[in-house]
Amino acid sequence: MRCSAVLLAGGKSSRMGCDKALLEIDGEPLWRRQLRTLRKLNPEQLMISGPERDGHETVADEVENGGPLAGVSAALRNCSAPRLVVLAVDLPQMTSEFLRSLLELHGWAGAVPRRLNFFEPLAAVYSLGCKSLAEEALQRGQFSMQDFVRAAVAQQLVVPREIMPKETSLFKNVNAPADL
């Protein structure tokens, strides 16, 4: 189950009013909490898309203001394993067990959680085959993660994985002070 992993922690946090990655839950900054979740997967490479933090490997977006897709694209470009686990900094309830279940779905393809017709692309696994899709979308100025995932599903580079009712809390994100 070889994988690389990336923590997406480069957002503007405009609704929060401060850097979400630095918010603390149980006395621990979100970025550290999320890295700990990713480390439990034993990735051969662990990256951060966003500002440098404590000497961790960082990847820079090639397209400014490209949103999460720019971070995913940069991580895929630098990925040393066949698949990339992606986790957003603002999903503090996500578990390594859930992410591991995505890795175990298919040997080579990625897996993206889905609820109804909405994908949860920021706690997902992408195959390296998604790299060109991401780069092409960024070049066209199409930054939608939903569109990117739909294209990856159509090319069978990722498979959808339905979110069970008991798993919905894993996807509660922290975007505004009221969410804490």
LINUR-V908325 format. One record per residue. RES is the residue in one letter. SS is DSSP state (~ for helix, > for strand, _ for the rest). OMEGA is omega as a letter, one per 40 degrees, with the letter a starting at -180 (999 if undefined). D_LAST is the distance of its C-alpha to the last C-alpha in Angstrom with 1 decimal. Layout:
BEGIN
res	ss	omega	d_last
RES	SS	OMEGA	D_LAST
RES	SS	OMEGA	D_LAST
END
This chain:
BEGIN
res	ss	omega	d_last
M	_	a	33.9
R	_	i	33.9
C	_	i	30.9
S	>	i	29.2
A	>	i	25.5
V	>	i	23.4
L	>	i	19.8
L	>	a	19.0
A	>	a	17.3
G	_	a	19.3
G	_	a	17.4
K	_	a	17.4
S	_	a	13.7
S	_	i	15.3
R	_	a	12.6
M	_	a	10.1
G	_	i	13.1
C	_	a	13.1
D	_	a	13.6
K	~	a	10.6
A	~	a	12.8
L	~	i	12.8
L	_	a	9.2
E	>	i	9.5
I	>	a	8.5
D	_	i	11.3
G	_	a	13.1
E	>	i	13.5
P	>	a	12.8
L	~	a	11.5
W	~	i	15.0
R	~	i	16.7
R	~	a	14.8
Q	~	i	15.7
L	~	i	19.2
R	~	i	19.7
T	~	a	19.0
L	~	a	21.6
R	~	a	24.0
K	_	i	24.4
L	_	a	26.2
N	_	i	28.8
P	_	i	28.9
E	_	i	32.0
Q	>	i	30.1
L	>	a	26.5
M	>	i	25.6
I	>	i	22.8
S	>	a	22.9
G	>	a	21.7
P	_	i	22.5
E	_	a	24.4
R	_	i	22.6
D	_	i	24.7
G	_	i	27.7
H	_	i	26.2
E	>	i	28.1
T	>	i	26.7
V	>	a	27.8
A	_	i	28.2
D	_	i	27.9
E	_	a	31.5
V	_	i	30.4
E	_	a	28.3
N	_	i	25.6
G	_	i	26.2
G	~	a	22.6
P	~	a	21.6
L	~	i	25.3
A	~	i	26.6
G	~	i	24.5
V	~	i	25.7
S	~	i	29.2
A	~	i	29.3
A	~	i	28.2
L	~	i	30.8
R	~	a	33.4
N	~	a	32.8
C	_	i	32.3
S	_	a	34.8
A	_	a	34.4
P	_	a	35.2
R	>	a	31.7
L	>	i	28.3
V	>	a	25.0
V	>	i	22.2
L	>	i	18.5
A	>	a	15.8
V	_	a	13.5
D	_	i	10.4
L	_	a	11.3
P	_	i	10.1
Q	_	a	11.6
M	_	a	14.9
T	_	i	17.8
S	~	i	21.1
E	~	i	23.0
F	~	i	21.9
L	~	i	22.7
R	~	i	26.0
S	~	i	26.8
L	~	i	26.8
L	~	a	29.1
E	_	a	31.4
L	_	a	32.0
H	_	a	34.6
G	_	a	36.6
W	_	a	36.5
A	_	i	34.3
G	>	i	30.6
A	>	a	28.3
V	>	i	25.5
P	>	a	23.4
R	>	i	24.1
R	>	a	23.0
L	_	i	25.8
N	_	a	26.8
F	>	i	23.5
F	>	i	23.2
E	>	a	20.1
P	>	a	21.8
L	>	i	19.1
A	>	a	19.3
A	>	i	23.1
V	>	i	26.5
Y	>	i	29.0
S	>	i	32.7
L	_	i	34.4
G	_	i	36.3
C	~	a	33.3
K	~	a	33.8
S	~	i	36.5
L	~	a	34.6
A	~	a	31.6
E	~	a	34.1
E	~	i	36.1
A	~	i	33.1
L	~	i	32.0
Q	~	i	35.6
R	_	a	35.8
G	_	i	32.6
Q	_	a	30.9
F	_	a	27.4
S	_	i	26.1
M	~	i	24.7
Q	~	i	25.7
D	~	i	29.2
F	~	a	29.3
V	~	i	28.4
R	~	i	30.9
A	~	i	33.6
A	~	i	32.9
V	~	a	33.1
A	~	i	36.4
Q	_	i	37.8
Q	_	i	36.8
L	_	i	34.9
V	>	i	31.8
V	>	i	31.6
P	>	i	29.0
R	>	a	27.4
E	>	i	26.3
I	_	i	22.9
M	_	a	23.6
P	~	a	21.8
K	~	a	20.5
E	~	a	19.0
T	~	a	16.9
S	~	i	13.6
L	~	a	14.3
F	~	i	13.8
K	_	a	10.3
N	_	a	9.2
V	_	a	6.5
N	_	a	8.6
A	_	i	7.5
P	~	a	5.7
A	~	a	5.5
D	~	a	3.8
L	_	999	0.0
END
